[in-house]
Amino acid sequence: MNDPDGYFGEPVATTYDESSADMFEPGAVEPAVAFLSDLAGDGRALELGIGTGRIALPLAARGVRVHGIDLSRAMVARLRAKPGGDAIPVSIGDFATTTVESTFSVAYLVFNTIMNLTTQAAQVACFRNVAAHLEPGGCFVIEVGVPDLRGLPPGQNAVPFHVSSTRWSYDVYEVSTQAMSSNYVEVVDGRGEFRSIPFRYVWPAELDLMAEIAGLRPHERWDGWTRESFTNESRKHVSVWRKPAS
């Protein structure tokens, strides 16, 4: 992958909002924005992987001062084209290491974005980077899926998540390394197109250990943004770690 925008360059950015339309619905956005706004209070928010502004724009509309980090200039260009998008400052770079000359009361990663860091070392670096940007008492929030390994029978390493006459989508897991990829096959005008994006899946307990390494403490973990209980059957979690107040 030689695109400076990574795996979310112009071909993905052009149709990102449409292809993820369900995640832009008020029922998906508003609970997340309310949750993050409560944690931000009168402080500032740092979004890692701000993308086209799905969460940042409505959060800013609530009066929260948002700063974003994103590797993809193409995605940020879509943010800039939206009403209010040019008022949100964005630093271009890898959110595991890119720094901002401010401190924040909340930093957050939503919609599985932590898995875009494809090594454990990079994920640990992300936690350390966030901890350095948080004010004392500030919170780090991650929304991420629980690895879907229960869907893998012996000898199988792929789990389909969309099947239709013109599009097939499936995840491939490498259990020994926690590497995975989301793969898309689409038929357009009778021709097949293939796209693959690598990720690294991560367990809740592993995230807690990364937080501990960075000097953050577990604060809360829920099944979703409306604070349902996290259980054995949860398919994702919203987790919060807090930086000690002193």
ChimeraX commands (.cxc) that place a marker at each C-alpha (Angstrom):
marker #1 position 0.00,0.00,0.00 radius 0.5
marker #1 position 1.87,3.09,-1.31 radius 0.5
marker #1 position -1.04,5.53,-1.12 radius 0.5
marker #1 position -0.08,8.29,1.37 radius 0.5
marker #1 position -3.71,8.22,2.53 radius 0.5
marker #1 position -3.34,4.56,3.51 radius 0.5
marker #1 position -6.32,2.30,2.88 radius 0.5
marker #1 position -8.79,5.18,3.05 radius 0.5
marker #1 position -7.70,7.19,0.04 radius 0.5
marker #1 position -9.77,8.74,-2.72 radius 0.5
marker #1 position -11.52,5.54,-3.95 radius 0.5
marker #1 position -12.83,4.81,-0.43 radius 0.5
marker #1 position -13.40,8.43,0.64 radius 0.5
marker #1 position -15.56,9.18,-2.40 radius 0.5
marker #1 position -18.28,6.75,-1.32 radius 0.5
marker #1 position -17.51,6.30,2.39 radius 0.5
marker #1 position -20.58,8.08,3.75 radius 0.5
marker #1 position -22.89,6.21,1.39 radius 0.5
marker #1 position -21.33,2.79,1.97 radius 0.5
marker #1 position -21.56,3.31,5.75 radius 0.5
marker #1 position -24.95,5.03,5.63 radius 0.5
marker #1 position -26.39,3.04,8.54 radius 0.5
marker #1 position -23.64,4.40,10.82 radius 0.5
marker #1 position -24.66,7.97,9.91 radius 0.5
marker #1 position -28.26,7.44,11.02 radius 0.5
marker #1 position -29.33,9.44,14.11 radius 0.5
marker #1 position -29.84,6.22,16.07 radius 0.5
marker #1 position -26.15,5.37,15.62 radius 0.5
marker #1 position -24.71,8.88,15.97 radius 0.5
marker #1 position -26.72,10.58,18.70 radius 0.5
marker #1 position -26.01,8.12,21.56 radius 0.5
marker #1 position -22.28,8.28,20.86 radius 0.5
marker #1 position -22.29,12.07,20.71 radius 0.5
marker #1 position -24.25,12.31,23.98 radius 0.5
marker #1 position -21.85,9.89,25.70 radius 0.5
marker #1 position -18.75,11.79,24.53 radius 0.5
marker #1 position -20.25,15.19,25.24 radius 0.5
marker #1 position -20.89,14.17,28.84 radius 0.5
marker #1 position -17.26,13.15,29.27 radius 0.5
marker #1 position -15.92,16.26,27.53 radius 0.5
marker #1 position -17.87,18.65,29.75 radius 0.5
marker #1 position -16.42,22.12,29.26 radius 0.5
marker #1 position -13.15,20.68,27.92 radius 0.5
marker #1 position -11.80,19.74,24.53 radius 0.5
marker #1 position -12.13,16.46,22.61 radius 0.5
marker #1 position -9.54,14.69,20.46 radius 0.5
marker #1 position -10.84,12.31,17.79 radius 0.5
marker #1 position -8.34,9.78,16.45 radius 0.5
marker #1 position -9.33,8.82,12.91 radius 0.5
marker #1 position -11.76,11.72,12.44 radius 0.5
marker #1 position -12.57,10.68,8.88 radius 0.5
marker #1 position -15.44,12.58,7.26 radius 0.5
marker #1 position -16.72,13.92,10.57 radius 0.5
marker #1 position -19.52,11.47,11.39 radius 0.5
marker #1 position -19.05,12.05,15.14 radius 0.5
marker #1 position -16.95,15.23,15.22 radius 0.5
marker #1 position -19.46,17.48,13.45 radius 0.5
marker #1 position -22.47,16.78,15.70 radius 0.5
marker #1 position -20.19,16.83,18.76 radius 0.5
marker #1 position -18.90,20.26,17.73 radius 0.5
marker #1 position -22.49,21.37,17.15 radius 0.5
marker #1 position -23.09,20.69,20.86 radius 0.5
marker #1 position -20.39,23.22,21.69 radius 0.5
marker #1 position -17.51,20.78,22.29 radius 0.5
marker #1 position -14.20,21.97,20.84 radius 0.5
marker #1 position -12.98,19.05,18.71 radius 0.5
marker #1 position -9.52,18.47,17.23 radius 0.5
marker #1 position -8.97,15.56,14.85 radius 0.5
marker #1 position -6.09,13.39,13.70 radius 0.5
marker #1 position -6.30,11.40,10.46 radius 0.5
marker #1 position -3.87,9.93,7.96 radius 0.5
marker #1 position -6.20,10.33,4.98 radius 0.5
marker #1 position -6.29,13.74,3.33 radius 0.5
marker #1 position -9.05,12.43,1.08 radius 0.5
marker #1 position -11.31,11.65,4.05 radius 0.5
marker #1 position -10.54,15.01,5.68 radius 0.5
marker #1 position -11.39,16.79,2.40 radius 0.5
marker #1 position -14.92,15.33,2.71 radius 0.5
marker #1 position -15.10,16.66,6.26 radius 0.5
marker #1 position -13.97,20.09,5.09 radius 0.5
marker #1 position -16.72,20.17,2.43 radius 0.5
marker #1 position -19.50,19.74,5.00 radius 0.5
marker #1 position -21.13,22.63,6.89 radius 0.5
marker #1 position -18.92,23.44,9.87 radius 0.5
marker #1 position -16.18,21.07,8.73 radius 0.5
marker #1 position -13.66,23.79,7.98 radius 0.5
marker #1 position -13.91,25.02,11.59 radius 0.5
marker #1 position -12.56,21.76,13.05 radius 0.5
marker #1 position -8.74,21.65,13.17 radius 0.5
marker #1 position -7.23,18.39,11.90 radius 0.5
marker #1 position -3.65,17.17,12.13 radius 0.5
marker #1 position -2.65,14.87,9.27 radius 0.5
marker #1 position -0.74,11.79,10.37 radius 0.5
marker #1 position -0.74,8.41,12.06 radius 0.5
marker #1 position -2.82,8.74,15.22 radius 0.5
marker #1 position -0.50,6.38,17.12 radius 0.5
marker #1 position 2.30,8.94,17.02 radius 0.5
marker #1 position 1.02,12.32,15.77 radius 0.5
marker #1 position 1.02,14.96,18.48 radius 0.5
marker #1 position -1.12,18.06,19.01 radius 0.5
marker #1 position -0.11,21.15,20.99 radius 0.5
marker #1 position -3.13,20.95,23.30 radius 0.5
marker #1 position -4.51,18.84,26.12 radius 0.5
marker #1 position -7.97,17.29,26.17 radius 0.5
marker #1 position -10.61,16.14,28.62 radius 0.5
marker #1 position -11.58,13.25,26.35 radius 0.5
marker #1 position -9.97,11.39,23.45 radius 0.5
marker #1 position -11.83,8.77,21.47 radius 0.5
marker #1 position -11.63,6.10,18.77 radius 0.5
marker #1 position -14.93,4.84,17.34 radius 0.5
marker #1 position -16.21,2.25,14.84 radius 0.5
marker #1 position -13.32,-0.28,15.26 radius 0.5
marker #1 position -10.69,2.32,14.34 radius 0.5
marker #1 position -8.18,1.02,16.92 radius 0.5
marker #1 position -7.88,-2.07,14.70 radius 0.5
marker #1 position -6.49,0.05,11.85 radius 0.5
marker #1 position -3.24,-0.11,13.82 radius 0.5
marker #1 position -2.06,-3.52,12.66 radius 0.5
marker #1 position 0.55,-4.34,15.32 radius 0.5
marker #1 position 0.34,-4.60,19.08 radius 0.5
marker #1 position 3.25,-2.16,19.37 radius 0.5
marker #1 position 1.34,0.47,17.40 radius 0.5
marker #1 position -1.77,-0.02,19.54 radius 0.5
marker #1 position 0.30,0.38,22.72 radius 0.5
marker #1 position 1.90,3.52,21.21 radius 0.5
marker #1 position -1.59,4.89,20.60 radius 0.5
marker #1 position -2.50,4.51,24.27 radius 0.5
marker #1 position 0.72,6.24,25.30 radius 0.5
marker #1 position 0.11,9.05,22.80 radius 0.5
marker #1 position -3.41,9.58,24.12 radius 0.5
marker #1 position -2.24,9.53,27.75 radius 0.5
marker #1 position 0.25,12.29,26.94 radius 0.5
marker #1 position -2.57,14.43,25.50 radius 0.5
marker #1 position -5.10,13.92,28.29 radius 0.5
marker #1 position -5.55,16.37,31.12 radius 0.5
marker #1 position -5.45,14.86,34.64 radius 0.5
marker #1 position -8.77,13.12,35.12 radius 0.5
marker #1 position -9.34,12.96,31.35 radius 0.5
marker #1 position -10.79,9.89,29.62 radius 0.5
marker #1 position -9.91,7.70,26.64 radius 0.5
marker #1 position -12.88,6.03,24.92 radius 0.5
marker #1 position -12.76,3.15,22.43 radius 0.5
marker #1 position -15.65,1.56,20.55 radius 0.5
marker #1 position -14.60,-1.77,19.03 radius 0.5
marker #1 position -16.03,-5.15,18.17 radius 0.5
marker #1 position -15.42,-8.32,20.13 radius 0.5
marker #1 position -13.45,-10.71,17.87 radius 0.5
marker #1 position -15.93,-12.96,16.08 radius 0.5
marker #1 position -13.92,-16.15,16.54 radius 0.5
marker #1 position -16.94,-18.08,17.83 radius 0.5
marker #1 position -18.11,-18.13,14.21 radius 0.5
marker #1 position -15.06,-20.11,13.11 radius 0.5
marker #1 position -15.45,-23.90,12.99 radius 0.5
marker #1 position -12.24,-25.97,12.99 radius 0.5
marker #1 position -10.32,-25.54,9.75 radius 0.5
marker #1 position -12.07,-22.31,8.71 radius 0.5
marker #1 position -10.57,-18.82,8.90 radius 0.5
marker #1 position -13.19,-16.68,7.13 radius 0.5
marker #1 position -16.50,-15.23,8.34 radius 0.5
marker #1 position -18.84,-13.67,5.74 radius 0.5
marker #1 position -20.79,-10.59,6.82 radius 0.5
marker #1 position -22.53,-9.64,3.55 radius 0.5
marker #1 position -23.64,-11.82,0.66 radius 0.5
marker #1 position -25.69,-10.63,-2.32 radius 0.5
marker #1 position -25.83,-11.17,-6.06 radius 0.5
marker #1 position -23.33,-8.36,-6.71 radius 0.5
marker #1 position -21.29,-8.06,-3.50 radius 0.5
marker #1 position -19.54,-10.42,-1.10 radius 0.5
marker #1 position -17.84,-9.24,2.08 radius 0.5
marker #1 position -15.95,-11.40,4.54 radius 0.5
marker #1 position -13.38,-11.20,7.34 radius 0.5
marker #1 position -10.30,-13.43,7.40 radius 0.5
marker #1 position -8.65,-14.20,10.75 radius 0.5
marker #1 position -5.10,-15.30,11.55 radius 0.5
marker #1 position -5.55,-16.50,15.11 radius 0.5
marker #1 position -1.85,-17.01,15.81 radius 0.5
marker #1 position -1.03,-13.32,15.26 radius 0.5
marker #1 position -4.43,-11.60,15.75 radius 0.5
marker #1 position -4.10,-10.28,12.22 radius 0.5
marker #1 position -7.29,-10.06,10.21 radius 0.5
marker #1 position -8.58,-8.44,7.05 radius 0.5
marker #1 position -11.93,-7.28,5.75 radius 0.5
marker #1 position -12.35,-8.25,2.12 radius 0.5
marker #1 position -14.81,-6.97,-0.47 radius 0.5
marker #1 position -15.71,-8.41,-3.87 radius 0.5
marker #1 position -18.09,-6.33,-5.95 radius 0.5
marker #1 position -19.41,-6.90,-9.46 radius 0.5
marker #1 position -19.76,-3.67,-11.44 radius 0.5
marker #1 position -20.90,-3.80,-15.07 radius 0.5
marker #1 position -20.08,-7.49,-15.20 radius 0.5
marker #1 position -16.53,-7.06,-13.86 radius 0.5
marker #1 position -15.35,-8.12,-10.43 radius 0.5
marker #1 position -13.45,-5.71,-8.18 radius 0.5
marker #1 position -11.57,-6.81,-5.06 radius 0.5
marker #1 position -10.44,-4.73,-2.08 radius 0.5
marker #1 position -8.80,-5.86,1.16 radius 0.5
marker #1 position -8.08,-3.82,4.32 radius 0.5
marker #1 position -5.82,-5.23,7.06 radius 0.5
marker #1 position -6.59,-4.92,10.77 radius 0.5
marker #1 position -5.44,-6.31,14.09 radius 0.5
marker #1 position -8.22,-7.49,16.36 radius 0.5
marker #1 position -7.80,-6.89,20.07 radius 0.5
marker #1 position -9.42,-8.31,23.20 radius 0.5
marker #1 position -10.97,-6.20,26.01 radius 0.5
marker #1 position -8.48,-7.50,28.58 radius 0.5
marker #1 position -5.62,-6.73,26.21 radius 0.5
marker #1 position -6.85,-3.14,25.88 radius 0.5
marker #1 position -6.93,-2.89,29.67 radius 0.5
marker #1 position -3.29,-3.96,29.80 radius 0.5
marker #1 position -2.34,-1.40,27.14 radius 0.5
marker #1 position -4.08,1.24,29.23 radius 0.5
marker #1 position -2.17,0.12,32.32 radius 0.5
marker #1 position 1.11,0.43,30.41 radius 0.5
marker #1 position 0.16,4.00,29.46 radius 0.5
marker #1 position -0.77,4.94,33.03 radius 0.5
marker #1 position -4.56,4.90,32.50 radius 0.5
marker #1 position -7.08,3.17,34.76 radius 0.5
marker #1 position -10.27,1.27,33.81 radius 0.5
marker #1 position -13.33,3.46,34.35 radius 0.5
marker #1 position -16.30,1.77,32.64 radius 0.5
marker #1 position -17.17,-0.77,29.95 radius 0.5
marker #1 position -20.53,-1.15,28.24 radius 0.5
marker #1 position -22.15,-3.11,25.43 radius 0.5
marker #1 position -22.92,0.17,23.62 radius 0.5
marker #1 position -23.24,3.92,23.84 radius 0.5
marker #1 position -26.48,3.76,25.86 radius 0.5
marker #1 position -24.69,1.89,28.64 radius 0.5
marker #1 position -26.19,-1.56,28.31 radius 0.5
marker #1 position -24.36,-4.21,30.37 radius 0.5
marker #1 position -21.35,-5.83,28.70 radius 0.5
marker #1 position -21.91,-9.61,28.72 radius 0.5
marker #1 position -20.61,-12.86,27.24 radius 0.5
marker #1 position -22.96,-12.29,24.28 radius 0.5
marker #1 position -21.86,-8.72,23.51 radius 0.5
marker #1 position -20.65,-8.25,19.95 radius 0.5
marker #1 position -18.86,-4.98,20.71 radius 0.5
marker #1 position -17.95,-2.76,23.65 radius 0.5
marker #1 position -17.50,0.88,24.53 radius 0.5
marker #1 position -14.67,1.11,27.04 radius 0.5
marker #1 position -13.42,4.10,29.02 radius 0.5
marker #1 position -10.09,4.53,30.80 radius 0.5
marker #1 position -9.27,7.53,32.98 radius 0.5
marker #1 position -5.98,9.33,33.56 radius 0.5
marker #1 position -5.36,9.73,37.30 radius 0.5
marker #1 position -6.26,13.17,38.57 radius 0.5
marker #1 position -2.90,13.53,40.26 radius 0.5
marker link #1:1,2 radius 0.2
marker link #1:2,3 radius 0.2
marker link #1:3,4 radius 0.2
marker link #1:4,5 radius 0.2
marker link #1:5,6 radius 0.2
marker link #1:6,7 radius 0.2
marker link #1:7,8 radius 0.2
marker link #1:8,9 radius 0.2
marker link #1:9,10 radius 0.2
marker link #1:10,11 radius 0.2
marker link #1:11,12 radius 0.2
marker link #1:12,13 radius 0.2
marker link #1:13,14 radius 0.2
marker link #1:14,15 radius 0.2
marker link #1:15,16 radius 0.2
marker link #1:16,17 radius 0.2
marker link #1:17,18 radius 0.2
marker link #1:18,19 radius 0.2
marker link #1:19,20 radius 0.2
marker link #1:20,21 radius 0.2
marker link #1:21,22 radius 0.2
marker link #1:22,23 radius 0.2
marker link #1:23,24 radius 0.2
marker link #1:24,25 radius 0.2
marker link #1:25,26 radius 0.2
marker link #1:26,27 radius 0.2
marker link #1:27,28 radius 0.2
marker link #1:28,29 radius 0.2
marker link #1:29,30 radius 0.2
marker link #1:30,31 radius 0.2
marker link #1:31,32 radius 0.2
marker link #1:32,33 radius 0.2
marker link #1:33,34 radius 0.2
marker link #1:34,35 radius 0.2
marker link #1:35,36 radius 0.2
marker link #1:36,37 radius 0.2
marker link #1:37,38 radius 0.2
marker link #1:38,39 radius 0.2
marker link #1:39,40 radius 0.2
marker link #1:40,41 radius 0.2
marker link #1:41,42 radius 0.2
marker link #1:42,43 radius 0.2
marker link #1:43,44 radius 0.2
marker link #1:44,45 radius 0.2
marker link #1:45,46 radius 0.2
marker link #1:46,47 radius 0.2
marker link #1:47,48 radius 0.2
marker link #1:48,49 radius 0.2
marker link #1:49,50 radius 0.2
marker link #1:50,51 radius 0.2
marker link #1:51,52 radius 0.2
marker link #1:52,53 radius 0.2
marker link #1:53,54 radius 0.2
marker link #1:54,55 radius 0.2
marker link #1:55,56 radius 0.2
marker link #1:56,57 radius 0.2
marker link #1:57,58 radius 0.2
marker link #1:58,59 radius 0.2
marker link #1:59,60 radius 0.2
marker link #1:60,61 radius 0.2
marker link #1:61,62 radius 0.2
marker link #1:62,63 radius 0.2
marker link #1:63,64 radius 0.2
marker link #1:64,65 radius 0.2
marker link #1:65,66 radius 0.2
marker link #1:66,67 radius 0.2
marker link #1:67,68 radius 0.2
marker link #1:68,69 radius 0.2
marker link #1:69,70 radius 0.2
marker link #1:70,71 radius 0.2
marker link #1:71,72 radius 0.2
marker link #1:72,73 radius 0.2
marker link #1:73,74 radius 0.2
marker link #1:74,75 radius 0.2
marker link #1:75,76 radius 0.2
marker link #1:76,77 radius 0.2
marker link #1:77,78 radius 0.2
marker link #1:78,79 radius 0.2
marker link #1:79,80 radius 0.2
marker link #1:80,81 radius 0.2
marker link #1:81,82 radius 0.2
marker link #1:82,83 radius 0.2
marker link #1:83,84 radius 0.2
marker link #1:84,85 radius 0.2
marker link #1:85,86 radius 0.2
marker link #1:86,87 radius 0.2
marker link #1:87,88 radius 0.2
marker link #1:88,89 radius 0.2
marker link #1:89,90 radius 0.2
marker link #1:90,91 radius 0.2
marker link #1:91,92 radius 0.2
marker link #1:92,93 radius 0.2
marker link #1:93,94 radius 0.2
marker link #1:94,95 radius 0.2
marker link #1:95,96 radius 0.2
marker link #1:96,97 radius 0.2
marker link #1:97,98 radius 0.2
marker link #1:98,99 radius 0.2
marker link #1:99,100 radius 0.2
marker link #1:100,101 radius 0.2
marker link #1:101,102 radius 0.2
marker link #1:102,103 radius 0.2
marker link #1:103,104 radius 0.2
marker link #1:104,105 radius 0.2
marker link #1:105,106 radius 0.2
marker link #1:106,107 radius 0.2
marker link #1:107,108 radius 0.2
marker link #1:108,109 radius 0.2
marker link #1:109,110 radius 0.2
marker link #1:110,111 radius 0.2
marker link #1:111,112 radius 0.2
marker link #1:112,113 radius 0.2
marker link #1:113,114 radius 0.2
marker link #1:114,115 radius 0.2
marker link #1:115,116 radius 0.2
marker link #1:116,117 radius 0.2
marker link #1:117,118 radius 0.2
marker link #1:118,119 radius 0.2
marker link #1:119,120 radius 0.2
marker link #1:120,121 radius 0.2
marker link #1:121,122 radius 0.2
marker link #1:122,123 radius 0.2
marker link #1:123,124 radius 0.2
marker link #1:124,125 radius 0.2
marker link #1:125,126 radius 0.2
marker link #1:126,127 radius 0.2
marker link #1:127,128 radius 0.2
marker link #1:128,129 radius 0.2
marker link #1:129,130 radius 0.2
marker link #1:130,131 radius 0.2
marker link #1:131,132 radius 0.2
marker link #1:132,133 radius 0.2
marker link #1:133,134 radius 0.2
marker link #1:134,135 radius 0.2
marker link #1:135,136 radius 0.2
marker link #1:136,137 radius 0.2
marker link #1:137,138 radius 0.2
marker link #1:138,139 radius 0.2
marker link #1:139,140 radius 0.2
marker link #1:140,141 radius 0.2
marker link #1:141,142 radius 0.2
marker link #1:142,143 radius 0.2
marker link #1:143,144 radius 0.2
marker link #1:144,145 radius 0.2
marker link #1:145,146 radius 0.2
marker link #1:146,147 radius 0.2
marker link #1:147,148 radius 0.2
marker link #1:148,149 radius 0.2
marker link #1:149,150 radius 0.2
marker link #1:150,151 radius 0.2
marker link #1:151,152 radius 0.2
marker link #1:152,153 radius 0.2
marker link #1:153,154 radius 0.2
marker link #1:154,155 radius 0.2
marker link #1:155,156 radius 0.2
marker link #1:156,157 radius 0.2
marker link #1:157,158 radius 0.2
marker link #1:158,159 radius 0.2
marker link #1:159,160 radius 0.2
marker link #1:160,161 radius 0.2
marker link #1:161,162 radius 0.2
marker link #1:162,163 radius 0.2
marker link #1:163,164 radius 0.2
marker link #1:164,165 radius 0.2
marker link #1:165,166 radius 0.2
marker link #1:166,167 radius 0.2
marker link #1:167,168 radius 0.2
marker link #1:168,169 radius 0.2
marker link #1:169,170 radius 0.2
marker link #1:170,171 radius 0.2
marker link #1:171,172 radius 0.2
marker link #1:172,173 radius 0.2
marker link #1:173,174 radius 0.2
marker link #1:174,175 radius 0.2
marker link #1:175,176 radius 0.2
marker link #1:176,177 radius 0.2
marker link #1:177,178 radius 0.2
marker link #1:178,179 radius 0.2
marker link #1:179,180 radius 0.2
marker link #1:180,181 radius 0.2
marker link #1:181,182 radius 0.2
marker link #1:182,183 radius 0.2
marker link #1:183,184 radius 0.2
marker link #1:184,185 radius 0.2
marker link #1:185,186 radius 0.2
marker link #1:186,187 radius 0.2
marker link #1:187,188 radius 0.2
marker link #1:188,189 radius 0.2
marker link #1:189,190 radius 0.2
marker link #1:190,191 radius 0.2
marker link #1:191,192 radius 0.2
marker link #1:192,193 radius 0.2
marker link #1:193,194 radius 0.2
marker link #1:194,195 radius 0.2
marker link #1:195,196 radius 0.2
marker link #1:196,197 radius 0.2
marker link #1:197,198 radius 0.2
marker link #1:198,199 radius 0.2
marker link #1:199,200 radius 0.2
marker link #1:200,201 radius 0.2
marker link #1:201,202 radius 0.2
marker link #1:202,203 radius 0.2
marker link #1:203,204 radius 0.2
marker link #1:204,205 radius 0.2
marker link #1:205,206 radius 0.2
marker link #1:206,207 radius 0.2
marker link #1:207,208 radius 0.2
marker link #1:208,209 radius 0.2
marker link #1:209,210 radius 0.2
marker link #1:210,211 radius 0.2
marker link #1:211,212 radius 0.2
marker link #1:212,213 radius 0.2
marker link #1:213,214 radius 0.2
marker link #1:214,215 radius 0.2
marker link #1:215,216 radius 0.2
marker link #1:216,217 radius 0.2
marker link #1:217,218 radius 0.2
marker link #1:218,219 radius 0.2
marker link #1:219,220 radius 0.2
marker link #1:220,221 radius 0.2
marker link #1:221,222 radius 0.2
marker link #1:222,223 radius 0.2
marker link #1:223,224 radius 0.2
marker link #1:224,225 radius 0.2
marker link #1:225,226 radius 0.2
marker link #1:226,227 radius 0.2
marker link #1:227,228 radius 0.2
marker link #1:228,229 radius 0.2
marker link #1:229,230 radius 0.2
marker link #1:230,231 radius 0.2
marker link #1:231,232 radius 0.2
marker link #1:232,233 radius 0.2
marker link #1:233,234 radius 0.2
marker link #1:234,235 radius 0.2
marker link #1:235,236 radius 0.2
marker link #1:236,237 radius 0.2
marker link #1:237,238 radius 0.2
marker link #1:238,239 radius 0.2
marker link #1:239,240 radius 0.2
marker link #1:240,241 radius 0.2
marker link #1:241,242 radius 0.2
marker link #1:242,243 radius 0.2
marker link #1:243,244 radius 0.2
marker link #1:244,245 radius 0.2
marker link #1:245,246 radius 0.2
view
